[in-house]
Amino acid sequence: MNLKQKAMTEDPLERIEREEREKKEKKGPRTVMTILAAVAVILACILAYMLYQRNSLVKQLEGEKAELAQQMVALQEDFSSLSSDYENINHQLDTSREQVAMLIEKLSKTEATNRAKIRQYEKELGTLRTIMKGYIVQIDSLNTLNKKLTADAAAARREAAESRRANEELSQRVENLSSQVNAGKVLRARAISLTGYYSNDKAGDRHSRIRYMVASLSLVENSLADKGPVRVFVRVKDPEGVLLMNNESIEFTVAGETLQSTASREVDYEGAEVDMSIYINDTGEFMKGVYTLEVYTEQSLLGRAECMLR
């Protein structure tokens, strides 16, 4: 029996059901293909969006790296323009210039997407800027003092040669010069900084992980200063202005005022520059915000610094 004869003998209702089944069987694969195509389009859109976001982030990071590089080059030019008549300061300037050059080279070899390294270089750049400001202040102060002492000494010699009647006035001027020399004997410091450290002894700024802090500074060279043991005191205040203290905190007196220290350390000063660090331990949990550092000797305030914990 051929298909035509079979169709003629087939019950009409059965034929209708059979045709409906055949239509559904043909429609099923089309539906699946349509769904798969829609899913593919959606996935393609998501992938395109993710690529766009990634490219945008990379461009932003590359822009930040380029800006940081410009700041480093500007600082390098600033260091190049600095000069001094003092050999010790010139040696320090040469060292800082080398540090800036090395920092520029390291940045050029670092991918913009390495955010940890980029942030580290930003901090190093900030430290070098602070050092440069210290050089400027130091050079200006020494130049000003040198000019004044030279002028005063020349005037004193001229007055001494004029007559004996000027002896009293000359003595007074010599006494003033002596006072200036005594002022020059006061110790000074540079590169003052305050840094937080984690339990693994790595520097960081997350307040919840900070276990101790370190105050660092350099007592600058001063041939006029008294030689021998010198105790340096630090006062560290938290973001609320509360002085950090532990069982090693002691009182000290400066300019007739008694102050409480956070920590202190004694060094042997022989007139040459001395680098030193003072540890701040066992002062309790650290909070988010800006910590302030003050550094003293019993002669005077040496300087201040800040540390931001996030």
VOBA-1610 file (N, C-alpha, C; in pm, whole numbers, padded with zeros to 5 digits, always signed):
BEGIN
Met+00086-00119+00000Met+00000+00000+00000Met+00090+00123+00000Asn+00071+00213-00101Asn+00154+00332-00107Asn+00102+00439-00013Leu+00175+00550-00006Leu+00140+00655+00090Leu+00005+00716+00058Lys-00027+00733-00073Lys-00154+00794-00112Lys-00269+00708-00069Gln-00254+00575-00089Gln-00361+00485-00048Gln-00372+00483+00104Lys-00255+00487+00169Lys-00259+00487+00317Lys-00328+00610+00370Ala-00302+00725+00305Ala-00364+00850+00349Ala-00514+00846+00328Met-00558+00779+00219Met-00702+00773+00190Met-00772+00684+00290Thr-00703+00581+00337Thr-00766+00488+00431Thr-00749+00532+00575Glu-00657+00632+00600Glu-00629+00674+00739Glu-00744+00756+00795Asp-00772+00732+00921Asp-00878+00804+00990Asp-00844+00953+00992Pro-00938+01043+00960Pro-00910+01188+00956Pro-00854+01241+01087Leu-00906+01199+01201Leu-00857+01246+01330Leu-00714+01203+01355Glu-00686+01075+01319Glu-00549+01028+01335Glu-00454+01106+01245Arg-00500+01138+01121Arg-00416+01214+01030Arg-00383+01352+01087Ile-00485+01417+01145Ile-00464+01552+01204Ile-00364+01545+01318Glu-00378+01444+01408Glu-00284+01428+01520Glu-00144+01402+01470Arg-00134+01316+01365Arg-00002+01285+01310Arg+00063+01411+01253Glu-00014+01491+01181Glu+00042+01612+01122Glu+00087+01711+01232Glu+00008+01719+01340Glu+00045+01808+01451Glu+00177+01763+01515Arg+00190+01627+01532Arg+00314+01574+01589Arg+00433+01607+01502Glu+00412+01592+01369Glu+00523+01620+01277Glu+00563+01768+01284Lys+00461+01857+01296Lys+00493+02000+01307Lys+00574+02030+01433Lys+00535+01969+01550Lys+00606+01992+01675Lys+00748+01940+01669Glu+00762+01820+01603Glu+00896+01763+01592Glu+00988+01853+01510Lys+00930+01917+01405Lys+01010+02008+01324Lys+01038+02140+01397Lys+00940+02185+01479Lys+00952+02314+01549Lys+01052+02308+01665Gly+01065+02191+01731Gly+01153+02175+01848Gly+01296+02217+01821Pro+01363+02162+01721Pro+01503+02203+01695Pro+01517+02350+01663Arg+01414+02406+01593Arg+01425+02549+01563Arg+01426+02632+01692Thr+01338+02593+01787Thr+01330+02666+01914Thr+01462+02659+01989Val+01521+02538+01995Val+01650+02520+02063Val+01757+02607+01999Met+01758+02608+01864Met+01857+02688+01794Met+01838+02837+01823Thr+01710+02877+01829Thr+01681+03019+01857Thr+01730+03059+01996Ile+01705+02969+02096Ile+01748+02997+02234Ile+01900+03003+02242Leu+01966+02905+02178Leu+02113+02903+02179Leu+02171+03029+02115Ala+02108+03072+02006Ala+02155+03194+01940Ala+02140+03316+02032Ala+02027+03322+02103Ala+02004+03435+02196Ala+02107+03434+02308Val+02133+03312+02364Val+02232+03301+02471Val+02370+03344+02422Ala+02404+03302+02298Ala+02533+03340+02241Ala+02545+03492+02227Val+02437+03557+02184Val+02438+03703+02170Val+02459+03770+02305Ile+02388+03719+02409Ile+02399+03777+02543Ile+02542+03761+02596Leu+02598+03639+02579Leu+02735+03616+02626Leu+02835+03706+02552Ala+02812+03723+02422Ala+02900+03811+02345Ala+02893+03954+02397Cys+02772+04000+02431Cys+02756+04137+02486Cys+02828+04151+02620Ile+02813+04046+02706Ile+02880+04051+02837Ile+03031+04054+02819Leu+03082+03970+02730Leu+03226+03967+02707Leu+03276+04101+02653Ala+03199+04159+02561Ala+03238+04289+02506Ala+03242+04397+02615Tyr+03142+04393+02705Tyr+03137+04491+02815Tyr+03256+04474+02909Met+03289+04345+02940Met+03402+04319+03029Met+03533+04366+02965Leu+03549+04343+02836Leu+03669+04390+02766Leu+03677+04542+02767Tyr+03561+04606+02749Tyr+03558+04753+02751Tyr+03598+04805+02889Gln+03543+04742+02995Gln+03577+04785+03131Gln+03726+04766+03158Arg+03778+04650+03114Arg+03921+04623+03136Arg+04007+04725+03062Asn+03974+04752+02939Asn+04052+04848+02861Asn+04046+04988+02923Ser+03928+05023+02976Ser+03913+05155+03041Ser+04001+05164+03164Leu+04003+05053+03244Leu+04084+05052+03366Leu+04232+05060+03331Val+04274+04984+03229Val+04414+04986+03187Val+04454+05126+03142Lys+04367+05192+03065Lys+04397+05329+03021Lys+04412+05423+03140Gln+04322+05407+03238Gln+04329+05493+03356Gln+04460+05471+03432Leu+04498+05342+03451Leu+04623+05312+03522Leu+04745+05362+03445Glu+04740+05348+03312Glu+04851+05400+03232Glu+04862+05552+03243Gly+04745+05619+03253Gly+04747+05764+03272Gly+04808+05802+03406Glu+04773+05724+03513Glu+04830+05751+03645Glu+04981+05728+03644Lys+05024+05623+03574Lys+05168+05595+03566Lys+05240+05708+03494Ala+05181+05756+03383Ala+05243+05865+03307Ala+05254+05992+03392Glu+05148+06021+03468Glu+05150+06140+03554Glu+05258+06127+03662Leu+05269+06004+03721Leu+05373+05981+03822Leu+05512+05997+03762Ala+05529+05950+03637Ala+05658+05965+03570Ala+05692+06113+03551Gln+05592+06194+03514Gln+05616+06338+03496Gln+05658+06403+03628Gln+05593+06361+03738Gln+05629+06417+03869Gln+05772+06380+03906Met+05812+06256+03874Met+05949+06214+03904Met+06051+06294+03823Val+06022+06315+03694Val+06112+06393+03610Val+06123+06537+03662Ala+06008+06593+03704Ala+06009+06729+03759Ala+06095+06736+03885Leu+06082+06632+03972Leu+06165+06630+04093Leu+06312+06615+04057Gln+06341+06535+03955Gln+06479+06518+03910Gln+06538+06652+03864Glu+06458+06731+03792Glu+06503+06863+03748Glu+06525+06956+03866Asp+06435+06946+03967Asp+06452+07030+04086Asp+06582+06997+04159Phe+06613+06867+04171Phe+06738+06827+04236Phe+06859+06876+04156Ser+06848+06872+04022Ser+06958+06916+03937Ser+06988+07064+03956Ser+06883+07141+03988Ser+06900+07287+04004Ser+06957+07325+04140Leu+06961+07229+04236Leu+07012+07259+04369Leu+07165+07252+04370Ser+07227+07343+04440Ser+07373+07342+04457Ser+07407+07403+04592Ser+07526+07370+04640Ser+07567+07418+04772Ser+07718+07439+04773Asp+07765+07522+04865Asp+07908+07543+04884Asp+07966+07446+04986Tyr+07883+07355+05036Tyr+07924+07263+05141Tyr+07938+07122+05084Glu+08055+07063+05102Glu+08085+06932+05043Glu+07990+06824+05094Asn+07959+06827+05222Asn+07873+06724+05279Asn+07733+06727+05216Ile+07680+06849+05201Ile+07547+06862+05142Ile+07550+06821+04995Asn+07657+06857+04923Asn+07669+06816+04783Asn+07672+06665+04769His+07739+06597+04862His+07742+06450+04860His+07601+06394+04881Gln+07527+06454+04975Gln+07390+06409+05000Gln+07301+06434+04878Leu+07321+06548+04812Leu+07243+06578+04691Leu+07271+06476+04581Asp+07398+06439+04565Asp+07432+06338+04463Asp+07362+06205+04493Thr+07359+06169+04620Thr+07292+06044+04658Thr+07143+06051+04626Ser+07080+06163+04658Ser+06936+06177+04631Ser+06908+06179+04481Arg+06997+06242+04403Arg+06978+06242+04257Arg+06983+06099+04203Glu+07075+06019+04256Glu+07082+05879+04213Glu+06955+05804+04249Gln+06900+05833+04367Gln+06776+05766+04409Gln+06660+05801+04316Val+06652+05928+04275Val+06545+05969+04184Val+06561+05899+04049Ala+06686+05894+03998Ala+06711+05828+03869Ala+06674+05680+03875Met+06709+05614+03985Met+06675+05472+04000Met+06524+05453+04008Leu+06456+05546+04076Leu+06310+05537+04088Leu+06243+05552+03952Ile+06295+05643+03869Ile+06240+05661+03734Ile+06262+05534+03651Glu+06379+05474+03665Glu+06408+05353+03589Glu+06317+05238+03633Lys+06297+05224+03765Lys+06209+05116+03814Lys+06066+05136+03765Leu+06019+05261+03764Leu+05884+05288+03717Leu+05869+05252+03570Ser+05971+05283+03489Ser+05963+05255+03345Ser+05954+05105+03317Lys+06008+05023+03408Lys+06007+04878+03389Lys+05887+04810+03455Thr+05800+04888+03517Thr+05685+04833+03588Thr+05557+04854+03507Glu+05477+04748+03496Glu+05349+04759+03426Glu+05254+04851+03503Ala+05174+04926+03429Ala+05079+05017+03494Ala+04977+04941+03578Thr+04952+04815+03543Thr+04852+04736+03617Thr+04906+04684+03750Asn+05034+04698+03776Asn+05092+04655+03903Asn+05072+04767+04005Arg+04950+04773+04058Arg+04912+04887+04143Arg+04993+04893+04272Ala+05030+04775+04328Ala+05108+04775+04452Ala+05242+04845+04431Lys+05311+04813+04321Lys+05439+04877+04294Lys+05423+05027+04268Ile+05318+05062+04191Ile+05295+05204+04160Ile+05274+05283+04290Arg+05194+05228+04383Arg+05170+05298+04511Arg+05300+05309+04591Gln+05383+05203+04585Gln+05511+05208+04655Gln+05599+05320+04599Tyr+05601+05333+04466Tyr+05682+05438+04404Tyr+05629+05577+04440Glu+05496+05590+04453Glu+05438+05718+04494Glu+05488+05757+04633Lys+05494+05659+04724Lys+05541+05688+04859Lys+05690+05727+04857Glu+05769+05654+04778Glu+05911+05687+04768Glu+05931+05827+04710Leu+05847+05862+04613Leu+05854+05997+04555Leu+05823+06102+04661Gly+05720+06076+04744Gly+05687+06170+04851Gly+05801+06186+04950Thr+05869+06076+04982Thr+05984+06083+05074Thr+06096+06168+05015Leu+06124+06149+04886Leu+06230+06226+04820Leu+06193+06374+04813Arg+06063+06404+04795Arg+06022+06544+04795Arg+06049+06608+04932Thr+06016+06533+05038Thr+06041+06584+05172Thr+06189+06608+05196Ile+06272+06514+05147Ile+06417+06530+05161Ile+06465+06655+05089Met+06412+06678+04968Met+06454+06795+04891Met+06417+06924+04964Lys+06295+06929+05022Lys+06256+07047+05098Lys+06352+07071+05214Gly+06395+06960+05277Gly+06491+06974+05387Gly+06623+07030+05340Tyr+06669+06987+05221Tyr+06793+07041+05165Tyr+06779+07191+05141Ile+06665+07232+05083Ile+06646+07374+05052Ile+06653+07458+05179Val+06582+07413+05283Val+06583+07487+05410Val+06724+07491+05468Gln+06792+07376+05464Gln+06926+07369+05521Gln+07024+07458+05446Ile+07019+07454+05312Ile+07111+07537+05231Ile+07084+07685+05254Asp+06954+07723+05254Asp+06920+07864+05277Asp+06966+07911+05414Ser+06946+07825+05515Ser+06985+07863+05650Ser+07136+07881+05661Leu+07211+07785+05604Leu+07357+07793+05611Leu+07411+07913+05533Asn+07352+07937+05416Asn+07396+08052+05336Asn+07369+08184+05408Thr+07249+08193+05465Thr+07213+08315+05537Thr+07305+08336+05657Leu+07328+08228+05734Leu+07414+08239+05851Leu+07557+08273+05812Asn+07606+08210+05705Asn+07744+08233+05660Asn+07763+08380+05617Lys+07666+08431+05539Lys+07676+08571+05496Lys+07675+08666+05614Lys+07587+08637+05709Lys+07574+08726+05824Lys+07700+08722+05909Leu+07753+08601+05935Leu+07873+08590+06016Leu+07993+08656+05947Thr+08002+08638+05816Thr+08112+08700+05741Thr+08104+08853+05749Ala+07982+08905+05728Ala+07965+09050+05733Ala+07992+09105+05872Asp+07944+09035+05973Asp+07964+09083+06110Asp+08112+09077+06149Ala+08182+08971+06108Ala+08323+08959+06141Ala+08405+09069+06073Ala+08371+09101+05948Ala+08443+09208+05877Ala+08419+09342+05945Ala+08294+09365+05984Ala+08263+09491+06053Ala+08337+09500+06185Ala+08346+09385+06255Ala+08415+09386+06383Ala+08563+09419+06367Arg+08624+09364+06260Arg+08766+09394+06236Arg+08788+09541+06202Arg+08699+09597+06125Arg+08714+09740+06090Arg+08701+09828+06213Glu+08605+09795+06297Glu+08584+09876+06417Glu+08702+09865+06512Ala+08761+09742+06522Ala+08877+09725+06611Ala+08995+09809+06567Ala+09008+09829+06435Ala+09120+09905+06382Ala+09100+10056+06395Glu+08979+10102+06419Glu+08953+10247+06422Glu+09011+10312+06545Ser+08979+10264+06660Ser+09033+10326+06781Ser+08998+10243+06903Arg+09070+10273+07009Arg+09045+10202+07134Arg+08910+10239+07193Arg+08865+10359+07157Arg+08737+10403+07214Arg+08621+10316+07170Ala+08643+10238+07062Ala+08534+10152+07015Ala+08540+10013+07078Asn+08633+09995+07175Asn+08650+09861+07232Asn+08522+09809+07299Glu+08454+09897+07368Glu+08333+09852+07438Glu+08227+09805+07339Glu+08211+09886+07233Glu+08113+09849+07132Glu+08156+09720+07061Leu+08286+09710+07033Leu+08336+09590+06965Leu+08316+09466+07052Ser+08340+09481+07183Ser+08321+09369+07274Ser+08177+09319+07271Gln+08089+09419+07263Gln+07947+09382+07259Gln+07914+09306+07130Arg+07972+09349+07021Arg+07947+09283+06893Arg+08006+09141+06893Val+08125+09127+06953Val+08185+08995+06964Val+08097+08902+07048Glu+08040+08961+07154Glu+07951+08882+07238Glu+07828+08836+07158Asn+07778+08927+07072Asn+07663+08890+06987Asn+07700+08776+06891Leu+07822+08788+06836Leu+07867+08682+06747Leu+07880+08548+06819Ser+07926+08556+06944Ser+07938+08434+07024Ser+07801+08371+07046Ser+07702+08457+07066Ser+07566+08405+07083Ser+07519+08334+06957Gln+07555+08391+06841Gln+07516+08327+06715Gln+07585+08191+06700Val+07714+08187+06743Val+07785+08059+06735Val+07719+07956+06827Asn+07677+08001+06946Asn+07608+07910+07038Asn+07478+07860+06976Ala+07411+07951+06904Ala+07288+07908+06836Ala+07320+07805+06728Gly+07439+07821+06665Gly+07479+07724+06564Gly+07514+07589+06622Lys+07535+07580+06754Lys+07568+07453+06818Lys+07445+07365+06839Val+07327+07421+06821Val+07204+07343+06843Val+07193+07235+06737Leu+07163+07114+06781Leu+07147+07002+06687Leu+07024+07022+06599Arg+07035+06977+06473Arg+06922+06980+06380Arg+06906+06843+06318Ala+06787+06819+06263Ala+06757+06688+06203Ala+06693+06706+06067Arg+06704+06603+05987Arg+06639+06600+05855Arg+06576+06461+05835Ala+06501+06448+05724Ala+06440+06319+05684Ala+06361+06257+05800Ile+06285+06342+05870Ile+06202+06290+05979Ile+06078+06223+05920Ser+06050+06100+05965Ser+05934+06028+05912Ser+05877+05936+06020Leu+05750+05900+06001Leu+05681+05806+06090Leu+05615+05700+06003Thr+05644+05572+06027Thr+05596+05464+05942Thr+05537+05353+06028Gly+05423+05298+05981Gly+05360+05184+06048Gly+05412+05053+05991Tyr+05418+04950+06078Tyr+05466+04818+06034Tyr+05370+04709+06080Tyr+05357+04606+05994Tyr+05275+04489+06027Tyr+05357+04392+06113Ser+05292+04284+06154Ser+05358+04184+06238Ser+05470+04112+06163Asn+05467+04114+06029Asn+05575+04052+05950Asn+05688+04150+05921Asp+05690+04263+05992Asp+05794+04366+05981Asp+05796+04435+05845Lys+05684+04432+05775Lys+05673+04506+05649Lys+05596+04635+05673Ala+05643+04744+05606Ala+05576+04873+05621Ala+05438+04867+05556Gly+05340+04936+05615Gly+05205+04938+05561Gly+05125+05051+05619Asp+05001+05068+05572Asp+04918+05178+05621Asp+04777+05134+05658Arg+04751+05002+05665Arg+04619+04954+05709Arg+04617+04951+05862His+04534+05035+05920His+04539+05052+06065His+04511+04923+06141Ser+04423+04836+06085Ser+04386+04714+06155Ser+04501+04614+06163Arg+04603+04630+06075Arg+04714+04536+06073Arg+04841+04592+06136Ile+04843+04721+06168Ile+04963+04782+06224Ile+04987+04728+06364Arg+05111+04684+06389Arg+05150+04633+06521Arg+05247+04726+06594Tyr+05324+04804+06519Tyr+05414+04901+06582Tyr+05449+05007+06479Met+05508+05118+06526Met+05548+05227+06438Met+05696+05258+06462Val+05758+05319+06361Val+05900+05353+06371Val+05918+05500+06330Ala+05981+05576+06418Ala+06018+05714+06387Ala+06163+05714+06339Ser+06187+05767+06220Ser+06322+05769+06162Ser+06366+05913+06137Leu+06496+05939+06154Leu+06549+06073+06130Leu+06701+06065+06119Ser+06761+06175+06077Ser+06907+06187+06072Ser+06947+06314+06143Leu+07034+06301+06243Leu+07094+06419+06307Leu+07202+06469+06211Val+07188+06593+06164Val+07277+06644+06060Val+07414+06677+06118Glu+07512+06681+06029Glu+07649+06712+06069Glu+07658+06855+06123Asn+07726+06870+06234Asn+07742+07002+06297Asn+07870+07000+06380Ser+07975+07061+06324Ser+08105+07060+06392Ser+08104+07148+06517Leu+08005+07238+06529Leu+07998+07326+06646Leu+07928+07260+06764Ala+07851+07158+06739Ala+07770+07097+06845Ala+07858+07024+06945Asp+07807+07013+07070Asp+07877+06939+07174Asp+07881+06791+07138Lys+07994+06727+07163Lys+08011+06585+07133Lys+07973+06502+07255Gly+07927+06380+07229Gly+07894+06290+07338Gly+07753+06234+07327Pro+07704+06169+07434Pro+07571+06107+07430Pro+07460+06213+07413Val+07365+06183+07328Val+07249+06269+07306Val+07124+06182+07310Arg+07028+06220+07390Arg+06901+06145+07395Arg+06797+06219+07311Val+06736+06143+07221Val+06633+06197+07133Val+06498+06143+07180Phe+06401+06233+07198Phe+06268+06197+07246Phe+06167+06214+07133Val+06069+06123+07127Val+05960+06135+07028Val+05826+06137+07100Arg+05738+06220+07047Arg+05599+06226+07096Arg+05508+06194+06977Val+05428+06087+06987Val+05337+06046+06880Val+05195+06056+06931Lys+05112+06131+06856Lys+04972+06148+06893Lys+04884+06080+06790Asp+04774+06017+06839Asp+04681+05949+06747Asp+04590+06051+06681Pro+04501+06009+06589Pro+04415+06104+06518Pro+04326+06189+06609Glu+04304+06146+06732Glu+04223+06224+06826Glu+04308+06314+06914Gly+04439+06317+06888Gly+04527+06405+06964Gly+04576+06346+07095Val+04553+06217+07118Val+04595+06151+07242Val+04739+06101+07226Leu+04824+06133+07322Leu+04964+06092+07317Leu+04976+05942+07340Leu+05047+05871+07251Leu+05071+05728+07269Leu+05177+05709+07377Met+05151+05614+07469Met+05243+05591+07580Met+05252+05442+07609Asn+05364+05402+07671Asn+05381+05266+07721Asn+05465+05273+07848Asn+05509+05157+07897Asn+05582+05158+08024Asn+05724+05213+08010Glu+05769+05242+07885Glu+05901+05301+07864Glu+05894+05453+07845Ser+05774+05509+07845Ser+05759+05653+07826Ser+05815+05728+07948Ile+05893+05833+07922Ile+05953+05910+08031Ile+05930+06058+08007Glu+05945+06136+08113Glu+05934+06281+08102Glu+06069+06341+08064Phe+06064+06458+07999Phe+06186+06531+07968Phe+06154+06680+07969Thr+06258+06761+07974Thr+06241+06907+07982Thr+06309+06972+07863Val+06238+07061+07796Val+06294+07136+07685Val+06246+07280+07697Ala+06341+07372+07690Ala+06311+07516+07703Ala+06230+07544+07829Gly+06263+07475+07938Gly+06196+07499+08064Gly+06060+07434+08078Glu+06014+07363+07977Glu+05883+07298+07980Glu+05901+07146+07993Thr+05826+07087+08085Thr+05832+06942+08105Thr+05726+06874+08018Leu+05770+06777+07940Leu+05681+06705+07848Leu+05693+06555+07871Gln+05588+06484+07832Gln+05588+06338+07839Gln+05623+06283+07701Ser+05716+06191+07694Ser+05754+06132+07566Ser+05679+06001+07543Thr+05671+05961+07416Thr+05620+05828+07383Thr+05733+05727+07392Ala+05848+05764+07338Ala+05967+05677+07343Ala+06090+05765+07327Ser+06209+05708+07351Ser+06332+05784+07339Ser+06448+05688+07311Arg+06560+05748+07269Arg+06680+05667+07241Arg+06802+05756+07255Glu+06908+05699+07308Glu+07033+05773+07325Glu+07133+05728+07219Val+07200+05825+07154Val+07302+05795+07055Val+07429+05871+07090Asp+07541+05822+07037Asp+07670+05889+07059Asp+07695+05982+06941Tyr+07690+06112+06965Tyr+07705+06211+06858Tyr+07845+06271+06864Glu+07917+06258+06751Glu+08054+06309+06744Glu+08070+06418+06638Gly+07959+06480+06598Gly+07966+06588+06500Gly+07931+06545+06360Ala+07942+06415+06330Ala+07906+06364+06197Ala+07757+06329+06196Glu+07702+06315+06075Glu+07560+06282+06062Glu+07533+06143+06118Val+07420+06131+06190Val+07381+06004+06252Val+07238+05970+06210Asp+07222+05853+06148Asp+07088+05803+06114Asp+07037+05719+06230Met+06912+05735+06266Met+06859+05661+06379Met+06709+05634+06363Ser+06664+05529+06431Ser+06523+05493+06432Ser+06481+05468+06576Ile+06357+05506+06607Ile+06302+05486+06742Ile+06171+05410+06726Tyr+06160+05295+06795Tyr+06043+05209+06783Tyr+05936+05249+06883Ile+05810+05248+06837Ile+05695+05277+06922Ile+05615+05148+06934Asn+05627+05079+07048Asn+05563+04949+07071Asn+05466+04956+07188Asp+05379+04858+07193Asp+05292+04834+07309Asp+05213+04958+07350Thr+05157+05027+07252Thr+05076+05146+07282Thr+04928+05123+07258Gly+04888+04997+07231Gly+04746+04967+07207Gly+04715+04957+07059Glu+04587+04938+07030Glu+04542+04926+06892Glu+04555+05060+06818Phe+04582+05053+06688Phe+04593+05173+06607Phe+04462+05198+06534Met+04425+05325+06522Met+04299+05361+06457Met+04326+05428+06323Lys+04220+05442+06248Lys+04229+05505+06117Lys+04244+05657+06132Gly+04332+05716+06051Gly+04349+05861+06053Gly+04496+05901+06049Val+04522+06028+06083Val+04658+06084+06072Val+04724+06086+06210Tyr+04840+06021+06221Tyr+04921+06023+06342Tyr+05030+06130+06324Thr+05053+06207+06430Thr+05152+06315+06422Thr+05273+06281+06509Leu+05390+06317+06459Leu+05517+06289+06528Leu+05589+06420+06556Glu+05640+06435+06680Glu+05727+06546+06717Glu+05856+06487+06773Val+05970+06542+06729Val+06102+06491+06771Val+06176+06602+06846Tyr+06230+06569+06963Tyr+06297+06667+07048Tyr+06434+06614+07095Thr+06521+06710+07128Thr+06629+06685+07221Thr+06600+06778+07340Glu+06685+06774+07442Glu+06665+06863+07556Glu+06700+07007+07521Gln+06755+07027+07399Gln+06785+07163+07353Gln+06665+07228+07285Ser+06599+07151+07194Ser+06495+07212+07113Ser+06412+07106+07041Leu+06308+07156+06972Leu+06226+07072+06883Leu+06303+07052+06753Leu+06323+06927+06711Leu+06397+06898+06588Leu+06307+06902+06466Gly+06180+06867+06480Gly+06090+06868+06365Gly+05968+06783+06386Arg+05882+06780+06284Arg+05755+06708+06290Arg+05736+06625+06163Ala+05647+06526+06172Ala+05609+06445+06056Ala+05470+06385+06082Glu+05408+06334+05978Glu+05277+06272+05989Glu+05276+06136+05921Cys+05182+06051+05965Cys+05163+05918+05905Cys+05013+05892+05893Met+04967+05863+05773Met+04826+05839+05747Met+04799+05688+05746Leu+04709+05644+05835Leu+04665+05505+05836Leu+04522+05499+05783Arg+04496+05403+05696Arg+04361+05389+05639Arg+04295+05259+05683
//
